[in-house]
């Protein structure tokens, strides 16, 4: 497992015109394989911690499971330079995954072999439009602050993304926070942590340190969260997808400043001056 303080390495530091030998902390990055019924489904380069959360979150956001209870067991096994996470599913779910693999493994050669991947990349997402969750302007700033303050590994390494689940109105309002060298991985780990805590996405808000691509919106919708906050900007397709899902997308959130791109009705703005 990764050290939450990072791994110490030596480097030559050039600063203020001087060269000096120094030591800094860097995050680990190793191949993580997810295997079902002994067959590898996917391999990601990731930070090797919170692997049980990662397995549950990945399985949900990839549409392999619908709930944490669809997984019987998770066993991370060291495999050379990486880790093979062996995931055992309940029989019905495992059978469905096997059938899905057979459909995707047919012969190709007509130039249309990317159709399955294209359909997956632009797939419709679950609607979160009916979720009655709102957020104050102050809560948005608090969520970003708590995410920044809680990033232990990033504080040591300045090299990882973070994803947190914020519960509005709760003291110490982060239910969970996960970090990884990959932004998608951090969100999958968070998704697993939320499910394993017995919560659903409808209970709170996802806050991330990265830009918002369409995959991040798809993953947030898979968990069922109606509000997604990011410190960086969204893509056009991410905005379109969030709109279709009925999700409130808040981005470029830094300090007390932010922009709302979709479903602004969930943001309480009473008493604030409109200068548009």
Secondary structure, DSSP 8 states (H G I E B T S, - for coil): ---TT-EEEEEEEEETTEEEEEEEEE---EEEEEEETTEEEEEEEE-SS-HHHHHHHHHHHTTS-SSGGGEEEEEEEEETTEEEEEEEE-HHHHHHHHHHHHHHTS---SS-TTHHHHHHHT------TT----EEHHHHHHHHHHHHHH-HHHHHHS--EEEEEE-TT-TT-EEEEEEESSHHHHHHHHHHHHHHTT--GGGSEEEESS-B-HHHHHHHHHHT-SEEEESS-B-HHHHHHHHHHT-EEEEEEETTEEEEEE-GGGEE-TT-----
